[in-house]
Amino acid sequence: MSLASRLLLTVLACTVAMAPPALASDEAPPVRVTRASAEISTGVLDLRPAIAQPGTSPTRSSGRTQALASFSDTRTGRTVVLQRDTGSGWETVARGREHRTGSTVFTLPDTTSRYRAVAVSGSGATLAVTGSVQARGFDTIFRDEFSGKRLDRTRWRDQPTLAPAYMRMCSRLSPRARTLGGGVLRMGVAYDPARADQTCTWHLNGQSGSHRYMLNTQLFTRDTFDFTYGYAAVRMKMHLDKGMHASFWMQPANWYTPGRPAKGTEIDVVEFFGRTKRDSTIASFLHWYDDANEHHKLGGKFPGANRLRKRAETWSQAYHVFSVEWTPDALVFRVDGREYWRQTEIVSQAPEYLLLSMLTSDYELEKLTPRRMRQTAKVDWVRVWGQ
């Protein structure tokens, strides 16, 4: 064989060795993962009833379903779109901005479709996608819009006595401390005219003081409504200053069983004790009793919840929905659909009824001035959905 022939054969052999292997007829070519697709993160779309409704004016509660979209990679202010499965693709049905907590609330157009949420860039590129969920409705089992001129006695009654009484020796409950009108229940406190010529002296936890006798507000649904598991929510605008505290809370319908919190606990969905120079913070608590009938509590003030309202806003300047989701395993506390406390250690398994109150505990009275007494906590609506 000539030298030229040997060189030609060498070149051909190298060419064959360097060529990629042939694909079988049923093999797809390999997919090239680009940098953009590799950086798309995932998220979760969580369904719940309409427990997000911030605003400065009263409005009616909604029976529609809402969804909270949250992503593993968060960017405040970016666009998030809600998409509905059409069967042949995804159509955008709503747009929102990512909240500084890393989530976006949507109200679903219907409860029969599948939905997902997509975070997009300014150019419209996909940055993150949640899993898809099948929409569903939530059954309302209690609702009061406070739209009449009088309190609905088929739902609420004025509680006759305060409990625990030892903390409020200078106060009693009376409907004269509240008003109703314009779709809003205004819960307040007032001087007690029946004891106007008397001064109350109190002693509590090593402290003491004196003050005029007071009237307080407290409504409850015992004997008219109780429930086990679901979502309980109030849309409420708080008072401003200290000296009294507003609450939306629950107590066991069959009262407490010492040592058995599963038989019922006090669930303080939200309490507000007024602003100070340092903070303006809502609180939530659980209360129960051990075998020796000693009182225990979990919870406290939650400064992190302040991130769930506008930065320059106080809790007295706008209505917010304060809610608890109650399951056999957990209690999840939220403001406008965004969680600030989750409790799994102590969870009631027994029926609970609702309470609304504005109270002056004895230790608060030194902060109460005639000017502050004119302040009220405003309740727009109360609604409960079944689990």
N, C-alpha and C positions, 0 to 999 in steps of 0.2 A: 504494500500500500504506500502510495506516495505521501510525502510530508503534508501536502495540501489537504489530502483526504483525511489524514489523521487529525489535523487541526479543525476541520469541519465537524467531525464526529465529536470532538471534545466540546465544542461550542454548543452543539445540540444537546449533549448530555447535561451540561450546566443549566441550560435553559429549562429543561424538563424538571431538574431537581429544585429549581427556584420557583416554579409555578405553584400556585395554591392548589390543594386537592380539589377534585371535581365534586360538586354537590349532587347528592342523590335527587331524583326527580321530585320526591315528596318533602324535601328539606327546604325551610325558608332561609333566606340569607340572614346573617346575624344583624341585630339592631344596634345601631350606634347610639349610645347614651350621651347626649350633649350635656354641657354644663348647666344649661337652663333647666332641663328636665330633672337633673340630679338634685337641684336645689329646691324643688317644690316640696314644701312641708305639708304635714297633715293636720287635721283639726277634728273637732267634735261639734255636732249640731244637736243640742239638747232641747227637748220639747217640754213645755209647761203651760199652765193657763196664763191668762193675761195679768201678770203680776208686775208689769213695768208700765208705769203711767205717770211720769214726773210732769209737773206743770204748776203754774201759779194760780189757776182758777179751778173751781169745782167742775167735775164732769162725771158722766155715768161710767160705771164699770163695764167691762167688755166680756162677752162670752166666747171670744175667739181664742185660738191657740197661738201662742208665741213660741219662738225658738231663739236660743242663745248660741251664737257661733263663737267658738274660741279655738285658737291655734297655738301650736307649740312654739312658733316663732311670732312674736307680737311686734307691731309697729303702730304706735298711736297715730290716729288720723288717716291711715290708709283706707282705700275704698274696699268694702266687702259687699258682694252681691249675693242675693238669694236666688237660687235657680230651681225651676220645677221640671220634672221629668215629663216630657210630652209623649214618650213612647218611641220617638225617632231622634231624640236629642234633648238638650237642656236649654230652656228659655229663661232669661233673667226677668224676674217679676218684682224685685225690690232692690234698692241700694242703700247702704249705710256707711258710717265711718267707724273705724275701730276705736273703742273707748280706751282711755288710759289704763284700764285694768286688763286690756287685751281681749275684749269681747265685743260683740255687736248683737243687739236685740232686733228681731224681726217679728212682725205679725203675719201669720200665714194667710194667703188668700182663701184657702179651702182646707178641708181635713180629709180629702180623698186622694191626694197626690203624694208622690215622693219628692223630697226636697234635699238640696245640699247648699252649702255656702262656699263661695270662692273669694279669696283675697287677691286683688289685682293691683298691678303697678299703674303708674300714671299713663303708661303707653298701652295699657290693657292686657299686659302679659300676666299669665297665671302665676301667682306666688305661693298659694296654699289652697288646699281643697279639703273640706270635711267629708266624712263618710255620708252617705245618703240615708235618710230616715223616712219611714212612712208616717205621714201626718195622722193625727187622731184628735178627737175632742175630749173635753173634760166636763164631767157632769157637775152642775151647780147644785149644792144641797142646802145652802143658806145664802141669803142676799138681802141687804138693806141699803137703799140709796139715800135714806133720810130725806125723802122728797116731800113728805107731808108737813102739815102744820103742827102735828102732835106726834109724839113717840109711838111707834107701832107696838102696842102692848101684846100682840101675839108673838113678838120676837124678844123684846127687851122688858125688863122690870128694873125699877130702882132698888138696889140692894138695901135691906133695912138696917144692917149693922156693919160696922167696920171690922175687918180682921187682918192682922192681929190688932186687937184694941189697945194693947199696952203701948204700942208705938204712936198712937194717935188719940191720946187722952183729951186733947183740946179740940177735937173735931167730931162732927157727926155727918151722916149722909143726908142729902136733901135734894129734891128736884129743883129747888130754887137756885141752885148753883150752876144750872145749865140752861141753855136755850136752843131752840131748833127753828131754822128758817133758811130760805134760799138754797135748800138742798144740803145744808151743813148742820151737823151737831156741834155746838160750841160747849166744850167742857171747861168749867171754871171753878173758882172757890169764892166764898163770900163770908162776911161777918155773920155770926149767928144772932139774929134779932131777938130770939127768945132768951138769950143770956147776955144781952148788951151791957148790962150793969155789973157783970161779973168778970173776974180775971182768972184765967187758968194757969196753974203752976204745974209744970211737968218735970219728971225725972226719968232719964233713960241712959243706960250704959255709962254711968258716972257723970253725966251731964245733967244740967237742970236749967230751967228758964221759966218765963211767964209770958203770956200772950192773951189776946182776946180770943174768945171761942169762935170756931170756924164752921162753915158749911162746906162739904166736899161733894164731888160727883162720883157716882159709881153705878154703872148699869151692868146687868148680867142676864144670861140666857138659861140659867138653871131652871129646870122644869118646862122649858119651851124648846130648847135645842141643845143637843150635844152630839159628838161624833167621835169616831176612832179612825185615824189615819186620813190623810189628804193634805190640802193646802188651805191655810187660814190666812187671810190678808186684810189689811186696813189701808185705806188711802187717807193720809193724815198730814196736817201741817202743825208743827209743834208751837208751843208758847216760846218765849225768848229767855226769860231770866229765872234765877233760882228762887226758892221759897216754896215750890210745889213741884210735883212730877206727874207727867201724863203717861198712861200705859194702855197697851192692848195686850191682853194676857188670857190664860186658860187655867182652869182648875178642874180636878177630877170630879165627875158627876156623883161618885159614891164616896167622896172625901178620901182622906189619906189612910193607908195601912202602914203603920210603923214597921220599918225594916224591909218593906216590899215596894220599892219605887215603881216596879212594873205595874202595880195596882193603881198608880196615879201619882203625878207630880204637878207642881205648879210650873207652867211654861210661860215665862214672860217674853212674848214675841218681841216687843220693843218697849223701852222705857226711856224717858228723857227728863233729866233733873235740872235742866237750864244751863245756860252758858256761864263760863267763868272767863277771866282774862287769859287763862291758859288753853282752854278747850271748849268745844261745843260738840259733845260726843253722845251718841245713843248707846244704850245698854241693853243686854239680854241676859236672862238668868233662868236657871232651873232650881227649884226648891223641893226638898223631900225630908223625911224623918227616918232615923234609924230605929233599931229594936228598942232602944232606951228612950225613944221619943225625942231624941236630940235633933235639932234642926241642922240641915246641911244645904249648901248651895254651890252651884257651878255657874261660871259666866262672869260678867262684869261689863265695864265700858269697853267699847271697841273703836279706838281712834282710827283704825284702818278703814272703817266704814265711811269716814269723811271723804274718802276718795270716790265714793259712789254718788256724791252730789257735786254741783259746780263749785269751783275753787273759791269764788268770792261770795258764796251763798251760805246762809245759816239754815238750820232745820226749820226755822220759823218763817222763811221767805218763800217756800214753795211746798206744794204737796208731793209726797213720795209714797210709794206702796211698800209697806213693811210686811213681810210674810214669813211663815214657817212652813216648810214641807215636812210632814210627819209620816214616817214609815215605821214598820216594826223594828228596823235596825238603826235609824238615825233621825235626827232633827236638824234641818238645814235652814239657817236664818239668812234672809236676803233683803236687800233694798233695791227696788225696781228690777228684780230678777237676777241681781248679782250677789253672790254669796259672800258673807263676811264671817260666819261661824258655822261649824258642823260639829254636832255632838253625838257620839255613839256610845258613851260610857253608861249614861242613865237615860233610858227611853221608856216613857209610859206606854203601856199596852191596854189602857183602860179608857172608857169614854171620858171626854173633857167638854166643858162648856166654856163660853166666851165671856170676857169682861172688858169694859171700857171704863177708865177712871181718870180723874184728876184729884190728887190727894195732897194733903199737907201733913206729912209726918212731923212729930213734935220737934225733931232736931232741925227741921227746915225752917221753922217759923221765924227764927231770928233774921233770916234773909228776906222775909216777906214784908213788903211795904205797900201802902195803899195804891201807889201807882202800878206796882207789879200785879196786884190783885185783879186789875182790869184785863190782864192778858188771859187768853183762852187757848186751848188746843182744839183745832178744828178737824172734825172727822167728816170726810166726804162720803165714803161708803165702806161697808164691810162685806166680804164675800168669802164663802168656803166652797171648795171643790172636793169631791171625793177622790180617793186614790186611783 
